[in-house]
Amino acid sequence: MLSCRSLLLLLLSVCSLTAPSLTLPFEQRGFWDFAMDGEGGDLTTVMMRDVEGSATEELPPDVSICPFGCHCQVSVVQCSDLSLTAVPREIPRDTKLLDLQNNRITELKENDFKGLTNLYALSLVNNKISKVHPRAFTPLRHLKKLYFSRNLLTVVPQNLPPSLVELRIHENRIKKVAEGTFSGLGSMNCIEMGGNPIQNSGFEPGAFKGLKLNYLRISEAKLTGIPKDLPDSLHELHLDNNQIQAIELEDLRRYKHLYRLGLGFNHIRMIENGSLSYVPNLRELHLENNRLTRVPRGLPDMKYLQVVYLHSNNISQVTVNDFCPQGFNMKRSFYNGISLFGNPVNYWEVQPATFRCVGDRLAIQFGNYKK
């Protein structure tokens, strides 16, 4: 079981969304690893100053009541791994971090969180929740982080707190996101909803209306194309491990602010000419484990692109101008990562000038192709 101090640090970590990583390669990770990606921002700093000093002090018996079996410290209540079938009663009203993960809770009722107006982070990961009362979250006026992954939800819960900044709801059974689902959530900047059996048709027009997201992951779903009408504010979009077959000209038109685009482990055979011109600020492009037969056109025109993953495709030829512009001083950032291994191309046939805009030869990953 996690110590309360470890849990506190974990829940207070936030996505590094205002300054996305420009060099680290994208990869699939577990839920808790992902939650620790960021180094935190102003909100984290404030919360750490407010609660860290007292988070390791045990509550005296006469100060507050702790739910049976739970572990309570100042502002932190840990009730994980107790086989609970319902949210416990008598949770201290000053609780800021509530951990209910790894239980058998099946339903959130109207008064389950009554009085918890100071709650900042709530973890319900790995329960059996399939039903949420429409007013279950009404008392949580200051909730910023809601971890709802690995449950049995078929829809996104209604009436999420307007204060919410981060929602992680992956590995449920969500097949539909209705229009207005995220209405009123103007503070939200991070949604993780991968691992749900949702298709492109499951996103109704206006499903993301009003959101100013920086980060969105819809990986391991049943998408066959890039969804339409996602928030145009996105800095990071991860659609890996789907069934996407092509990137068409208009697919990326809305997303000029993207820094990182994850499309690995799909079925992409074709990237239409000009489609990448709509993401001029892109730093990382992940197209590994697809079915491409050539390097996508348009890479030399992407002045800030630093990482491009093309390994494990069907690329049989790499030409001298596939990655770098022909003129000098046209690229603002040199590449620091190009992966081409696992393709039927012989590295000795590729001209050295092909990588003239790569900062270090060690940044090129070629390897030998094995059929």
C-alpha positions in Angstrom: 0.0 0.0 0.0 1.3 3.5 -0.8 2.3 5.7 2.1 0.1 8.7 2.6 3.1 11.0 1.8 3.7 9.1 -1.5 0.0 9.3 -2.3 0.0 13.1 -1.6 2.9 13.7 -4.0 1.3 11.5 -6.6 -2.1 13.2 -6.6 -0.5 16.6 -6.5 1.5 16.0 -9.6 0.0 17.5 -12.7 0.4 17.2 -16.5 3.1 19.4 -17.9 0.7 21.0 -20.2 1.7 24.6 -20.4 5.2 23.7 -21.3 5.0 20.3 -23.1 8.1 18.2 -23.4 9.8 18.7 -26.7 12.3 15.9 -26.8 11.2 12.9 -24.8 9.7 10.2 -27.0 6.1 9.3 -26.5 5.3 5.9 -25.1 2.5 4.1 -23.5 2.7 3.9 -19.8 0.6 2.8 -16.8 -1.9 5.0 -15.1 0.2 6.0 -12.1 3.3 6.5 -14.1 1.5 8.8 -16.4 0.1 10.8 -13.5 3.7 11.5 -12.4 4.8 12.9 -15.8 4.7 16.5 -14.9 6.9 18.5 -12.6 4.0 20.6 -11.5 3.0 24.2 -11.9 1.7 27.1 -9.8 -1.3 25.1 -8.5 0.9 22.3 -7.3 3.3 24.8 -5.6 0.4 26.4 -3.7 -1.1 23.0 -2.6 2.3 21.7 -1.5 2.9 24.7 0.6 -0.6 24.4 2.1 -0.7 20.7 3.0 2.7 19.1 2.7 3.9 20.3 6.1 1.0 18.6 7.9 0.4 15.6 5.6 2.6 13.3 7.6 1.2 14.1 11.0 -1.3 11.6 12.4 -4.6 13.0 13.6 -5.1 12.8 17.4 -8.1 10.6 18.2 -10.2 13.5 19.5 -9.6 15.8 16.5 -11.6 14.0 13.8 -13.3 10.7 13.0 -11.6 8.4 10.5 -13.7 5.9 8.6 -13.2 2.3 9.8 -10.2 0.7 8.2 -8.9 3.9 6.5 -5.7 5.7 7.2 -6.1 9.4 8.0 -3.7 12.2 8.2 -4.2 15.9 8.0 -6.1 16.6 4.8 -5.4 13.1 3.4 -7.7 10.1 3.8 -6.6 6.8 2.3 -9.2 4.0 2.0 -7.7 1.9 -0.8 -7.6 -1.9 -0.9 -10.3 -2.4 1.7 -12.9 -4.3 -0.5 -15.3 -1.4 0.2 -18.7 -1.7 -1.7 -19.7 1.9 -1.0 -18.1 5.3 -0.2 -17.4 5.3 3.5 -19.3 7.7 5.8 -17.8 10.2 8.2 -15.0 11.4 6.0 -13.4 14.4 7.7 -14.7 17.6 6.2 -11.3 19.2 5.8 -10.1 16.3 3.5 -8.3 17.5 0.4 -7.0 14.2 -1.0 -9.3 11.1 -0.9 -8.1 7.8 -2.1 -10.7 5.1 -2.7 -8.9 3.1 -5.4 -8.8 -0.7 -5.6 -12.1 -1.4 -3.9 -15.5 -2.8 -5.0 -17.6 0.3 -5.0 -20.4 -0.1 -7.6 -22.3 3.2 -7.3 -21.8 6.9 -6.3 -24.9 8.2 -4.5 -26.1 11.7 -4.1 -24.8 12.3 -0.6 -21.6 10.3 -0.8 -19.4 13.4 -0.8 -21.7 15.7 1.2 -19.7 18.3 3.1 -16.4 17.7 1.3 -16.2 21.2 -0.1 -12.4 21.3 0.3 -11.7 18.2 -1.7 -8.9 18.8 -4.2 -8.2 15.3 -5.6 -10.3 12.2 -5.7 -9.2 8.7 -6.8 -11.8 6.1 -7.6 -9.5 4.0 -9.8 -10.1 0.3 -10.2 -13.5 -0.1 -8.7 -16.8 -1.5 -10.2 -18.6 1.8 -10.6 -21.3 1.7 -13.3 -23.8 4.3 -11.9 -23.2 7.9 -10.7 -26.0 10.1 -9.3 -26.3 13.3 -11.3 -25.7 15.3 -8.1 -23.0 13.1 -6.6 -20.2 15.7 -7.4 -22.3 18.8 -6.5 -20.6 19.4 -3.1 -17.1 19.2 -4.6 -16.7 22.9 -5.4 -12.9 22.9 -5.4 -12.2 19.5 -7.0 -9.3 19.8 -9.5 -8.3 16.2 -10.2 -10.7 13.2 -10.7 -9.2 9.8 -11.3 -12.0 7.5 -12.5 -10.1 4.9 -14.6 -10.7 1.1 -14.6 -14.4 1.1 -13.8 -17.6 0.1 -15.6 -18.9 3.4 -16.8 -20.7 3.5 -20.1 -21.0 7.3 -20.3 -19.0 10.2 -18.9 -20.7 11.2 -15.6 -23.0 14.2 -15.6 -22.5 17.5 -13.8 -18.7 17.3 -13.2 -17.4 20.1 -11.0 -16.7 23.3 -12.9 -13.5 23.6 -11.0 -12.1 20.4 -12.6 -8.7 20.6 -14.3 -7.8 17.0 -14.9 -10.0 14.0 -15.7 -8.7 10.5 -16.1 -11.4 8.1 -17.2 -9.6 5.5 -19.3 -10.3 1.8 -19.3 -14.1 2.0 -18.8 -16.9 1.0 -21.2 -17.7 4.4 -22.7 -19.1 4.1 -26.2 -20.6 7.6 -26.6 -19.7 11.2 -25.7 -22.9 13.2 -26.1 -23.1 16.9 -27.0 -22.6 19.1 -24.0 -20.9 16.4 -21.9 -18.2 18.8 -20.9 -20.3 21.9 -20.8 -19.2 24.4 -18.1 -15.8 22.9 -17.6 -13.8 25.9 -18.8 -10.9 25.1 -16.4 -10.3 21.6 -17.8 -7.0 21.2 -19.5 -6.3 17.5 -19.4 -8.5 14.5 -20.3 -7.3 10.9 -20.5 -10.0 8.6 -21.9 -8.1 5.8 -23.7 -9.0 2.2 -23.4 -12.7 2.8 -24.0 -14.6 1.0 -26.9 -15.5 4.2 -28.6 -15.7 4.7 -32.3 -15.6 7.9 -34.3 -19.4 7.9 -34.5 -19.5 7.9 -30.7 -18.5 11.5 -30.5 -21.5 13.7 -31.1 -21.0 17.1 -32.7 -20.3 19.5 -29.9 -19.1 16.8 -27.5 -16.0 18.9 -26.6 -17.6 22.3 -27.1 -16.3 25.0 -24.7 -13.2 23.1 -23.6 -9.8 24.7 -23.8 -7.8 21.5 -23.4 -4.0 21.3 -23.7 -3.8 17.5 -23.5 -6.1 14.7 -24.8 -5.5 11.0 -25.1 -8.0 8.7 -26.8 -5.7 5.7 -27.2 -6.6 2.0 -27.4 -10.1 2.7 -28.7 -11.8 1.9 -31.9 -11.1 5.0 -34.0 -10.7 4.6 -37.7 -9.8 8.3 -38.3 -8.9 11.4 -36.5 -12.0 12.6 -34.7 -13.6 15.9 -35.9 -14.1 19.0 -33.8 -11.7 18.2 -31.0 -10.6 21.4 -29.1 -8.5 23.6 -31.3 -6.4 24.6 -28.2 -4.7 21.2 -28.0 -0.9 21.0 -27.5 -0.8 17.2 -27.2 -3.0 14.7 -29.0 -2.5 11.0 -28.5 -4.5 8.6 -30.7 -2.1 5.6 -30.6 -3.3 2.0 -30.7 -6.4 2.6 -32.8 -7.5 1.5 -36.3 -6.8 4.8 -38.1 -6.0 4.1 -41.7 -5.1 7.5 -43.2 -4.5 11.1 -42.5 -6.5 13.2 -44.9 -5.9 16.8 -45.9 -8.4 18.4 -43.5 -7.9 16.1 -40.5 -5.4 18.4 -38.8 -6.7 21.7 -40.0 -7.9 22.8 -36.5 -4.9 21.9 -34.5 -2.2 24.5 -35.4 -1.1 24.7 -31.7 -0.1 21.0 -31.5 3.4 20.3 -30.1 3.1 16.5 -29.9 1.0 14.1 -32.0 0.9 10.4 -31.2 -0.4 8.1 -34.0 1.7 5.0 -33.4 0.3 1.5 -33.6 -2.4 2.2 -36.1 -3.1 1.0 -39.7 -2.0 4.2 -41.4 -1.0 3.6 -45.1 -1.4 7.1 -46.4 -0.7 10.7 -45.3 -2.2 13.1 -47.8 0.2 15.7 -49.2 -0.2 19.0 -47.3 -1.9 17.6 -44.3 1.1 18.3 -42.0 1.2 21.9 -43.1 -1.6 22.6 -40.6 0.6 21.7 -37.6 3.6 24.1 -38.2 4.6 24.1 -34.5 4.8 20.4 -34.1 7.9 19.2 -32.1 7.1 15.4 -32.0 5.5 13.1 -34.5 4.9 9.5 -33.7 4.0 7.2 -36.6 5.7 4.0 -35.5 4.2 0.6 -36.1 1.9 1.6 -39.0 1.9 0.6 -42.7 3.6 3.6 -44.4 5.6 2.8 -47.5 7.5 6.1 -47.7 8.5 9.0 -45.4 5.6 11.4 -45.1 5.8 14.5 -47.4 6.2 17.9 -45.7 8.7 17.1 -43.0 11.3 19.5 -44.4 8.9 22.4 -44.1 8.3 21.8 -40.4 10.8 24.2 -38.8 10.4 23.1 -35.2 10.1 19.3 -35.6 12.7 17.6 -33.5 11.5 14.0 -33.0 9.9 11.7 -35.7 9.3 8.1 -35.1 8.8 6.0 -38.3 10.1 2.6 -37.2 8.3 -0.6 -37.9 6.6 0.5 -41.1 7.0 -0.6 -44.7 9.3 2.2 -45.8 11.7 0.9 -48.5 13.4 4.1 -49.6 14.7 7.3 -48.0 15.7 10.1 -50.2 18.1 13.0 -49.6 15.4 15.6 -49.0 12.9 13.6 -47.0 13.7 15.2 -43.7 15.7 18.4 -44.2 15.0 21.6 -46.1 17.2 22.3 -49.1 18.1 25.9 -48.1 20.2 27.0 -45.1 18.8 28.5 -41.9 15.3 27.4 -42.8 15.0 25.0 -39.9 14.8 26.5 -36.4 15.4 23.3 -34.5 17.7 20.4 -35.4 16.3 16.9 -35.1 17.4 15.0 -32.0 15.5 11.8 -32.7 14.7 10.0 -36.0 13.8 6.3 -35.8 13.7 4.2 -39.0 14.6 0.7 -37.8 12.2 -2.1 -38.7 11.7 -0.9 -42.2 12.8 -2.7 -45.4 15.5 0.0 -46.3 19.2 -0.6 -46.3 20.9 2.1 -44.3 24.0 2.0 -46.4 22.0 3.1 -49.4 20.8 6.3 -47.7 23.0 9.4 -48.5 24.7 11.0 -45.5 23.3 14.4 -46.6 19.8 13.1 -45.8 20.5 13.9 -42.1 22.2 17.2 -42.6 19.8 18.9 -40.1 20.3 16.3 -37.4 22.1 17.6 -34.3 23.9 14.3 -33.5 24.4 11.2 -35.5 23.5 9.2 -32.5 20.0 10.6 -32.8 19.4 8.5 -35.9 18.1 5.0 -35.2 18.4 2.8 -38.2 19.3 -0.9 -37.5 18.9 -3.8 -39.8 15.6 -4.9 -41.2 14.5 -8.4 -40.3 11.5 -9.8 -42.2 
